[in-house]
Amino acid sequence: MGDTLSVCVSDGADQTSSLPQKPVLEKYRVVGQSGATIRRDVNLDSLLVANLEKDTIVDVSIVKGRRAHIVSPVDGWGSIQTETGYVIMKKEDGMTYRYRVILKEGAVIRKGVNIDTSDVVGRAEYLDIVESTGEVQEVDGIQRLRIKQGWISMNLRVNGSAGAPTVERLD
């Protein structure tokens, strides 16, 4: 038998608003060990846009087969998985947790999880509230917390060990 085509039909009852509809974006996390290659369009041989590091959170507007259109942090197309099934990007579950910065000096936000080699991308000031998926990785004895802007330490690093806490969980 032939293929089935699904079509949405509107009766016009929803046309009272002239505001454009925002596309529904889904959050994915880059989980591939080598990160994710992002290209200009859906074709695997199109122009390279960026190579995203592992643990980067991306906003996906549409999925076609094993390819996803990413609109943030860059605009382009990436593979969700390889032809052999190796997972490159995984859909986030949507759970978020709030943390308050309790260290008077604030907390440094880095692009990656590694304290010594990752670039500084910002600072969370004393009493700022930051949102996290709750993901924690331990690096050199210090627990690092993934927040929307990057990674922060859950404790100060003092002589290679965990010192005073930098954040407290609110919910």
mmCIF file of the C-alpha atoms, coordinates in Angstrom:
data_MODEL
# 
_entry.id   MODEL 
# 
loop_
_atom_site.group_PDB 
_atom_site.id 
_atom_site.type_symbol 
_atom_site.label_atom_id 
_atom_site.label_alt_id 
_atom_site.label_comp_id 
_atom_site.label_asym_id 
_atom_site.label_entity_id 
_atom_site.label_seq_id 
_atom_site.pdbx_PDB_ins_code 
_atom_site.Cartn_x 
_atom_site.Cartn_y 
_atom_site.Cartn_z 
_atom_site.occupancy 
_atom_site.B_iso_or_equiv 
_atom_site.pdbx_formal_charge 
_atom_site.auth_seq_id 
_atom_site.auth_comp_id 
_atom_site.auth_asym_id 
_atom_site.auth_atom_id 
_atom_site.pdbx_PDB_model_num 
ATOM 1   C CA . MET A 1 1   ? 0.000   0.000  0.000  1.00 0.00 ? 1   MET A CA 1 
ATOM 2   C CA . GLY A 1 2   ? 1.097   3.652  -0.327 1.00 0.00 ? 2   GLY A CA 1 
ATOM 3   C CA . ASP A 1 3   ? 2.638   5.983  2.254  1.00 0.00 ? 3   ASP A CA 1 
ATOM 4   C CA . THR A 1 4   ? 0.385   7.946  4.599  1.00 0.00 ? 4   THR A CA 1 
ATOM 5   C CA . LEU A 1 5   ? 0.603   11.735 4.648  1.00 0.00 ? 5   LEU A CA 1 
ATOM 6   C CA . SER A 1 6   ? -0.517  13.547 7.785  1.00 0.00 ? 6   SER A CA 1 
ATOM 7   C CA . VAL A 1 7   ? -2.018  17.005 7.314  1.00 0.00 ? 7   VAL A CA 1 
ATOM 8   C CA . CYS A 1 8   ? -3.244  19.456 9.971  1.00 0.00 ? 8   CYS A CA 1 
ATOM 9   C CA . VAL A 1 9   ? -6.376  21.344 8.961  1.00 0.00 ? 9   VAL A CA 1 
ATOM 10  C CA . SER A 1 10  ? -7.490  24.522 10.739 1.00 0.00 ? 10  SER A CA 1 
ATOM 11  C CA . ASP A 1 11  ? -11.121 25.591 10.975 1.00 0.00 ? 11  ASP A CA 1 
ATOM 12  C CA . GLY A 1 12  ? -10.044 29.226 11.346 1.00 0.00 ? 12  GLY A CA 1 
ATOM 13  C CA . ALA A 1 13  ? -11.262 29.492 14.948 1.00 0.00 ? 13  ALA A CA 1 
ATOM 14  C CA . ASP A 1 14  ? -7.729  30.164 16.175 1.00 0.00 ? 14  ASP A CA 1 
ATOM 15  C CA . GLN A 1 15  ? -7.146  33.160 13.896 1.00 0.00 ? 15  GLN A CA 1 
ATOM 16  C CA . THR A 1 16  ? -8.120  35.841 16.456 1.00 0.00 ? 16  THR A CA 1 
ATOM 17  C CA . SER A 1 17  ? -4.455  36.615 17.186 1.00 0.00 ? 17  SER A CA 1 
ATOM 18  C CA . SER A 1 18  ? -2.130  38.023 14.554 1.00 0.00 ? 18  SER A CA 1 
ATOM 19  C CA . LEU A 1 19  ? 0.967   37.299 16.666 1.00 0.00 ? 19  LEU A CA 1 
ATOM 20  C CA . PRO A 1 20  ? 3.395   34.910 14.983 1.00 0.00 ? 20  PRO A CA 1 
ATOM 21  C CA . GLN A 1 21  ? 3.776   31.544 16.692 1.00 0.00 ? 21  GLN A CA 1 
ATOM 22  C CA . LYS A 1 22  ? 7.198   30.846 18.213 1.00 0.00 ? 22  LYS A CA 1 
ATOM 23  C CA . PRO A 1 23  ? 8.643   27.497 17.209 1.00 0.00 ? 23  PRO A CA 1 
ATOM 24  C CA . VAL A 1 24  ? 8.809   24.962 20.022 1.00 0.00 ? 24  VAL A CA 1 
ATOM 25  C CA . LEU A 1 25  ? 12.465  24.397 20.865 1.00 0.00 ? 25  LEU A CA 1 
ATOM 26  C CA . GLU A 1 26  ? 13.789  21.298 22.560 1.00 0.00 ? 26  GLU A CA 1 
ATOM 27  C CA . LYS A 1 27  ? 16.978  21.165 24.602 1.00 0.00 ? 27  LYS A CA 1 
ATOM 28  C CA . TYR A 1 28  ? 19.621  18.622 23.682 1.00 0.00 ? 28  TYR A CA 1 
ATOM 29  C CA . ARG A 1 29  ? 23.008  17.996 25.291 1.00 0.00 ? 29  ARG A CA 1 
ATOM 30  C CA . VAL A 1 30  ? 26.117  17.116 23.281 1.00 0.00 ? 30  VAL A CA 1 
ATOM 31  C CA . VAL A 1 31  ? 27.197  13.764 24.773 1.00 0.00 ? 31  VAL A CA 1 
ATOM 32  C CA . GLY A 1 32  ? 29.614  12.512 22.106 1.00 0.00 ? 32  GLY A CA 1 
ATOM 33  C CA . GLN A 1 33  ? 33.196  12.207 23.386 1.00 0.00 ? 33  GLN A CA 1 
ATOM 34  C CA . SER A 1 34  ? 34.488  14.346 20.487 1.00 0.00 ? 34  SER A CA 1 
ATOM 35  C CA . GLY A 1 35  ? 31.627  16.845 20.702 1.00 0.00 ? 35  GLY A CA 1 
ATOM 36  C CA . ALA A 1 36  ? 29.334  17.574 17.750 1.00 0.00 ? 36  ALA A CA 1 
ATOM 37  C CA . THR A 1 37  ? 30.079  18.878 14.260 1.00 0.00 ? 37  THR A CA 1 
ATOM 38  C CA . ILE A 1 38  ? 27.590  21.528 13.138 1.00 0.00 ? 38  ILE A CA 1 
ATOM 39  C CA . ARG A 1 39  ? 27.137  22.207 9.409  1.00 0.00 ? 39  ARG A CA 1 
ATOM 40  C CA . ARG A 1 40  ? 25.332  24.945 7.451  1.00 0.00 ? 40  ARG A CA 1 
ATOM 41  C CA . ASP A 1 41  ? 22.488  22.707 6.243  1.00 0.00 ? 41  ASP A CA 1 
ATOM 42  C CA . VAL A 1 42  ? 21.119  19.194 6.628  1.00 0.00 ? 42  VAL A CA 1 
ATOM 43  C CA . ASN A 1 43  ? 23.657  17.741 4.136  1.00 0.00 ? 43  ASN A CA 1 
ATOM 44  C CA . LEU A 1 44  ? 26.636  16.067 5.797  1.00 0.00 ? 44  LEU A CA 1 
ATOM 45  C CA . ASP A 1 45  ? 29.025  17.611 3.253  1.00 0.00 ? 45  ASP A CA 1 
ATOM 46  C CA . SER A 1 46  ? 27.833  21.226 3.665  1.00 0.00 ? 46  SER A CA 1 
ATOM 47  C CA . LEU A 1 47  ? 30.041  24.007 5.047  1.00 0.00 ? 47  LEU A CA 1 
ATOM 48  C CA . LEU A 1 48  ? 31.328  23.546 8.610  1.00 0.00 ? 48  LEU A CA 1 
ATOM 49  C CA . VAL A 1 49  ? 29.791  26.055 11.066 1.00 0.00 ? 49  VAL A CA 1 
ATOM 50  C CA . ALA A 1 50  ? 31.269  24.930 14.399 1.00 0.00 ? 50  ALA A CA 1 
ATOM 51  C CA . ASN A 1 51  ? 32.491  22.057 16.519 1.00 0.00 ? 51  ASN A CA 1 
ATOM 52  C CA . LEU A 1 52  ? 30.601  22.073 19.819 1.00 0.00 ? 52  LEU A CA 1 
ATOM 53  C CA . GLU A 1 53  ? 32.259  20.679 22.949 1.00 0.00 ? 53  GLU A CA 1 
ATOM 54  C CA . LYS A 1 54  ? 30.840  17.771 24.915 1.00 0.00 ? 54  LYS A CA 1 
ATOM 55  C CA . ASP A 1 55  ? 28.186  18.914 27.445 1.00 0.00 ? 55  ASP A CA 1 
ATOM 56  C CA . THR A 1 56  ? 27.136  21.931 25.353 1.00 0.00 ? 56  THR A CA 1 
ATOM 57  C CA . ILE A 1 57  ? 23.371  22.485 25.596 1.00 0.00 ? 57  ILE A CA 1 
ATOM 58  C CA . VAL A 1 58  ? 21.729  23.278 22.237 1.00 0.00 ? 58  VAL A CA 1 
ATOM 59  C CA . ASP A 1 59  ? 18.246  24.421 21.206 1.00 0.00 ? 59  ASP A CA 1 
ATOM 60  C CA . VAL A 1 60  ? 16.772  22.239 18.443 1.00 0.00 ? 60  VAL A CA 1 
ATOM 61  C CA . SER A 1 61  ? 13.902  23.472 16.259 1.00 0.00 ? 61  SER A CA 1 
ATOM 62  C CA . ILE A 1 62  ? 13.351  20.395 14.079 1.00 0.00 ? 62  ILE A CA 1 
ATOM 63  C CA . VAL A 1 63  ? 14.626  16.839 13.711 1.00 0.00 ? 63  VAL A CA 1 
ATOM 64  C CA . LYS A 1 64  ? 14.875  15.185 10.283 1.00 0.00 ? 64  LYS A CA 1 
ATOM 65  C CA . GLY A 1 65  ? 15.921  11.553 10.543 1.00 0.00 ? 65  GLY A CA 1 
ATOM 66  C CA . ARG A 1 66  ? 19.110  11.560 12.577 1.00 0.00 ? 66  ARG A CA 1 
ATOM 67  C CA . ARG A 1 67  ? 19.854  15.256 11.863 1.00 0.00 ? 67  ARG A CA 1 
ATOM 68  C CA . ALA A 1 68  ? 18.746  18.187 14.034 1.00 0.00 ? 68  ALA A CA 1 
ATOM 69  C CA . HIS A 1 69  ? 18.422  21.886 13.161 1.00 0.00 ? 69  HIS A CA 1 
ATOM 70  C CA . ILE A 1 70  ? 20.185  23.789 15.947 1.00 0.00 ? 70  ILE A CA 1 
ATOM 71  C CA . VAL A 1 71  ? 19.299  27.450 16.506 1.00 0.00 ? 71  VAL A CA 1 
ATOM 72  C CA . SER A 1 72  ? 21.450  28.121 19.587 1.00 0.00 ? 72  SER A CA 1 
ATOM 73  C CA . PRO A 1 73  ? 24.308  28.545 20.499 1.00 0.00 ? 73  PRO A CA 1 
ATOM 74  C CA . VAL A 1 74  ? 24.952  28.462 16.731 1.00 0.00 ? 74  VAL A CA 1 
ATOM 75  C CA . ASP A 1 75  ? 22.657  28.083 13.722 1.00 0.00 ? 75  ASP A CA 1 
ATOM 76  C CA . GLY A 1 76  ? 23.211  24.901 11.751 1.00 0.00 ? 76  GLY A CA 1 
ATOM 77  C CA . TRP A 1 77  ? 22.611  21.162 11.535 1.00 0.00 ? 77  TRP A CA 1 
ATOM 78  C CA . GLY A 1 78  ? 24.129  18.376 13.633 1.00 0.00 ? 78  GLY A CA 1 
ATOM 79  C CA . SER A 1 79  ? 23.718  14.637 13.919 1.00 0.00 ? 79  SER A CA 1 
ATOM 80  C CA . ILE A 1 80  ? 21.843  13.191 16.883 1.00 0.00 ? 80  ILE A CA 1 
ATOM 81  C CA . GLN A 1 81  ? 23.573  9.897  16.273 1.00 0.00 ? 81  GLN A CA 1 
ATOM 82  C CA . THR A 1 82  ? 25.879  8.258  13.753 1.00 0.00 ? 82  THR A CA 1 
ATOM 83  C CA . GLU A 1 83  ? 24.743  5.712  11.158 1.00 0.00 ? 83  GLU A CA 1 
ATOM 84  C CA . THR A 1 84  ? 26.010  2.972  13.493 1.00 0.00 ? 84  THR A CA 1 
ATOM 85  C CA . GLY A 1 85  ? 23.917  4.281  16.424 1.00 0.00 ? 85  GLY A CA 1 
ATOM 86  C CA . TYR A 1 86  ? 26.602  6.137  18.454 1.00 0.00 ? 86  TYR A CA 1 
ATOM 87  C CA . VAL A 1 87  ? 24.749  8.916  20.304 1.00 0.00 ? 87  VAL A CA 1 
ATOM 88  C CA . ILE A 1 88  ? 26.129  12.443 19.725 1.00 0.00 ? 88  ILE A CA 1 
ATOM 89  C CA . MET A 1 89  ? 23.288  14.559 21.159 1.00 0.00 ? 89  MET A CA 1 
ATOM 90  C CA . LYS A 1 90  ? 20.745  13.487 23.762 1.00 0.00 ? 90  LYS A CA 1 
ATOM 91  C CA . LYS A 1 91  ? 17.415  15.155 24.561 1.00 0.00 ? 91  LYS A CA 1 
ATOM 92  C CA . GLU A 1 92  ? 17.358  16.815 28.004 1.00 0.00 ? 92  GLU A CA 1 
ATOM 93  C CA . ASP A 1 93  ? 14.689  15.733 30.484 1.00 0.00 ? 93  ASP A CA 1 
ATOM 94  C CA . GLY A 1 94  ? 13.744  19.323 31.339 1.00 0.00 ? 94  GLY A CA 1 
ATOM 95  C CA . MET A 1 95  ? 14.337  19.170 35.103 1.00 0.00 ? 95  MET A CA 1 
ATOM 96  C CA . THR A 1 96  ? 16.033  22.277 36.474 1.00 0.00 ? 96  THR A CA 1 
ATOM 97  C CA . TYR A 1 97  ? 17.181  23.186 39.954 1.00 0.00 ? 97  TYR A CA 1 
ATOM 98  C CA . ARG A 1 98  ? 17.907  26.577 41.464 1.00 0.00 ? 98  ARG A CA 1 
ATOM 99  C CA . TYR A 1 99  ? 21.055  27.368 43.415 1.00 0.00 ? 99  TYR A CA 1 
ATOM 100 C CA . ARG A 1 100 ? 22.001  30.545 45.298 1.00 0.00 ? 100 ARG A CA 1 
ATOM 101 C CA . VAL A 1 101 ? 25.598  31.785 45.303 1.00 0.00 ? 101 VAL A CA 1 
ATOM 102 C CA . ILE A 1 102 ? 26.535  32.031 48.992 1.00 0.00 ? 102 ILE A CA 1 
ATOM 103 C CA . LEU A 1 103 ? 30.217  32.922 48.691 1.00 0.00 ? 103 LEU A CA 1 
ATOM 104 C CA . LYS A 1 104 ? 30.751  36.667 49.249 1.00 0.00 ? 104 LYS A CA 1 
ATOM 105 C CA . GLU A 1 105 ? 33.317  36.759 46.398 1.00 0.00 ? 105 GLU A CA 1 
ATOM 106 C CA . GLY A 1 106 ? 30.838  35.147 44.002 1.00 0.00 ? 106 GLY A CA 1 
ATOM 107 C CA . ALA A 1 107 ? 31.554  32.228 41.682 1.00 0.00 ? 107 ALA A CA 1 
ATOM 108 C CA . VAL A 1 108 ? 33.543  32.083 38.442 1.00 0.00 ? 108 VAL A CA 1 
ATOM 109 C CA . ILE A 1 109 ? 31.648  30.583 35.485 1.00 0.00 ? 109 ILE A CA 1 
ATOM 110 C CA . ARG A 1 110 ? 33.776  28.611 33.023 1.00 0.00 ? 110 ARG A CA 1 
ATOM 111 C CA . LYS A 1 111 ? 32.921  27.289 29.563 1.00 0.00 ? 111 LYS A CA 1 
ATOM 112 C CA . GLY A 1 112 ? 33.968  23.723 30.355 1.00 0.00 ? 112 GLY A CA 1 
ATOM 113 C CA . VAL A 1 113 ? 34.111  21.505 33.405 1.00 0.00 ? 113 VAL A CA 1 
ATOM 114 C CA . ASN A 1 114 ? 37.911  21.685 33.857 1.00 0.00 ? 114 ASN A CA 1 
ATOM 115 C CA . ILE A 1 115 ? 38.881  24.429 36.305 1.00 0.00 ? 115 ILE A CA 1 
ATOM 116 C CA . ASP A 1 116 ? 42.446  24.894 35.048 1.00 0.00 ? 116 ASP A CA 1 
ATOM 117 C CA . THR A 1 117 ? 41.973  24.785 31.270 1.00 0.00 ? 117 THR A CA 1 
ATOM 118 C CA . SER A 1 118 ? 38.478  26.126 30.552 1.00 0.00 ? 118 SER A CA 1 
ATOM 119 C CA . ASP A 1 119 ? 37.877  29.753 29.572 1.00 0.00 ? 119 ASP A CA 1 
ATOM 120 C CA . VAL A 1 120 ? 36.101  32.076 31.986 1.00 0.00 ? 120 VAL A CA 1 
ATOM 121 C CA . VAL A 1 121 ? 32.745  33.124 30.490 1.00 0.00 ? 121 VAL A CA 1 
ATOM 122 C CA . GLY A 1 122 ? 31.307  35.102 33.378 1.00 0.00 ? 122 GLY A CA 1 
ATOM 123 C CA . ARG A 1 123 ? 30.743  35.501 37.073 1.00 0.00 ? 123 ARG A CA 1 
ATOM 124 C CA . ALA A 1 124 ? 27.788  34.791 39.368 1.00 0.00 ? 124 ALA A CA 1 
ATOM 125 C CA . GLU A 1 125 ? 27.694  37.402 42.117 1.00 0.00 ? 125 GLU A CA 1 
ATOM 126 C CA . TYR A 1 126 ? 26.904  36.866 45.813 1.00 0.00 ? 126 TYR A CA 1 
ATOM 127 C CA . LEU A 1 127 ? 23.196  35.925 46.283 1.00 0.00 ? 127 LEU A CA 1 
ATOM 128 C CA . ASP A 1 128 ? 22.627  35.469 42.518 1.00 0.00 ? 128 ASP A CA 1 
ATOM 129 C CA . ILE A 1 129 ? 20.261  32.609 41.651 1.00 0.00 ? 129 ILE A CA 1 
ATOM 130 C CA . VAL A 1 130 ? 21.523  30.233 38.938 1.00 0.00 ? 130 VAL A CA 1 
ATOM 131 C CA . GLU A 1 131 ? 19.628  27.395 37.236 1.00 0.00 ? 131 GLU A CA 1 
ATOM 132 C CA . SER A 1 132 ? 21.077  23.943 36.697 1.00 0.00 ? 132 SER A CA 1 
ATOM 133 C CA . THR A 1 133 ? 20.047  20.576 35.328 1.00 0.00 ? 133 THR A CA 1 
ATOM 134 C CA . GLY A 1 134 ? 21.588  19.185 38.511 1.00 0.00 ? 134 GLY A CA 1 
ATOM 135 C CA . GLU A 1 135 ? 24.471  17.635 36.583 1.00 0.00 ? 135 GLU A CA 1 
ATOM 136 C CA . VAL A 1 136 ? 27.588  17.436 38.728 1.00 0.00 ? 136 VAL A CA 1 
ATOM 137 C CA . GLN A 1 137 ? 31.050  16.242 37.704 1.00 0.00 ? 137 GLN A CA 1 
ATOM 138 C CA . GLU A 1 138 ? 34.013  15.905 40.011 1.00 0.00 ? 138 GLU A CA 1 
ATOM 139 C CA . VAL A 1 139 ? 37.297  17.348 38.755 1.00 0.00 ? 139 VAL A CA 1 
ATOM 140 C CA . ASP A 1 140 ? 40.436  17.136 40.921 1.00 0.00 ? 140 ASP A CA 1 
ATOM 141 C CA . GLY A 1 141 ? 38.339  16.581 44.054 1.00 0.00 ? 141 GLY A CA 1 
ATOM 142 C CA . ILE A 1 142 ? 36.037  19.556 43.403 1.00 0.00 ? 142 ILE A CA 1 
ATOM 143 C CA . GLN A 1 143 ? 32.393  19.050 42.427 1.00 0.00 ? 143 GLN A CA 1 
ATOM 144 C CA . ARG A 1 144 ? 31.496  21.185 39.403 1.00 0.00 ? 144 ARG A CA 1 
ATOM 145 C CA . LEU A 1 145 ? 27.877  22.167 38.706 1.00 0.00 ? 145 LEU A CA 1 
ATOM 146 C CA . ARG A 1 146 ? 26.505  22.619 35.181 1.00 0.00 ? 146 ARG A CA 1 
ATOM 147 C CA . ILE A 1 147 ? 24.468  25.834 34.935 1.00 0.00 ? 147 ILE A CA 1 
ATOM 148 C CA . LYS A 1 148 ? 22.904  27.463 31.875 1.00 0.00 ? 148 LYS A CA 1 
ATOM 149 C CA . GLN A 1 149 ? 25.936  29.722 31.310 1.00 0.00 ? 149 GLN A CA 1 
ATOM 150 C CA . GLY A 1 150 ? 28.639  27.062 31.867 1.00 0.00 ? 150 GLY A CA 1 
ATOM 151 C CA . TRP A 1 151 ? 30.189  25.403 34.940 1.00 0.00 ? 151 TRP A CA 1 
ATOM 152 C CA . ILE A 1 152 ? 30.792  26.621 38.505 1.00 0.00 ? 152 ILE A CA 1 
ATOM 153 C CA . SER A 1 153 ? 32.469  24.995 41.493 1.00 0.00 ? 153 SER A CA 1 
ATOM 154 C CA . MET A 1 154 ? 30.234  23.866 44.338 1.00 0.00 ? 154 MET A CA 1 
ATOM 155 C CA . ASN A 1 155 ? 33.111  24.541 46.744 1.00 0.00 ? 155 ASN A CA 1 
ATOM 156 C CA . LEU A 1 156 ? 36.278  26.616 46.779 1.00 0.00 ? 156 LEU A CA 1 
ATOM 157 C CA . ARG A 1 157 ? 39.456  24.759 45.893 1.00 0.00 ? 157 ARG A CA 1 
ATOM 158 C CA . VAL A 1 158 ? 41.887  25.011 48.809 1.00 0.00 ? 158 VAL A CA 1 
ATOM 159 C CA . ASN A 1 159 ? 45.261  23.254 48.456 1.00 0.00 ? 159 ASN A CA 1 
ATOM 160 C CA . GLY A 1 160 ? 43.719  20.731 46.065 1.00 0.00 ? 160 GLY A CA 1 
ATOM 161 C CA . SER A 1 161 ? 40.766  19.917 48.337 1.00 0.00 ? 161 SER A CA 1 
ATOM 162 C CA . ALA A 1 162 ? 37.188  21.118 48.702 1.00 0.00 ? 162 ALA A CA 1 
ATOM 163 C CA . GLY A 1 163 ? 36.873  24.192 50.905 1.00 0.00 ? 163 GLY A CA 1 
ATOM 164 C CA . ALA A 1 164 ? 33.935  26.459 51.763 1.00 0.00 ? 164 ALA A CA 1 
ATOM 165 C CA . PRO A 1 165 ? 30.736  25.971 49.729 1.00 0.00 ? 165 PRO A CA 1 
ATOM 166 C CA . THR A 1 166 ? 30.040  28.473 46.926 1.00 0.00 ? 166 THR A CA 1 
ATOM 167 C CA . VAL A 1 167 ? 26.359  27.596 46.306 1.00 0.00 ? 167 VAL A CA 1 
ATOM 168 C CA . GLU A 1 168 ? 23.333  26.171 48.099 1.00 0.00 ? 168 GLU A CA 1 
ATOM 169 C CA . ARG A 1 169 ? 20.435  24.343 46.481 1.00 0.00 ? 169 ARG A CA 1 
ATOM 170 C CA . LEU A 1 170 ? 17.067  26.094 46.855 1.00 0.00 ? 170 LEU A CA 1 
ATOM 171 C CA . ASP A 1 171 ? 14.610  23.465 45.631 1.00 0.00 ? 171 ASP A CA 1 
# 
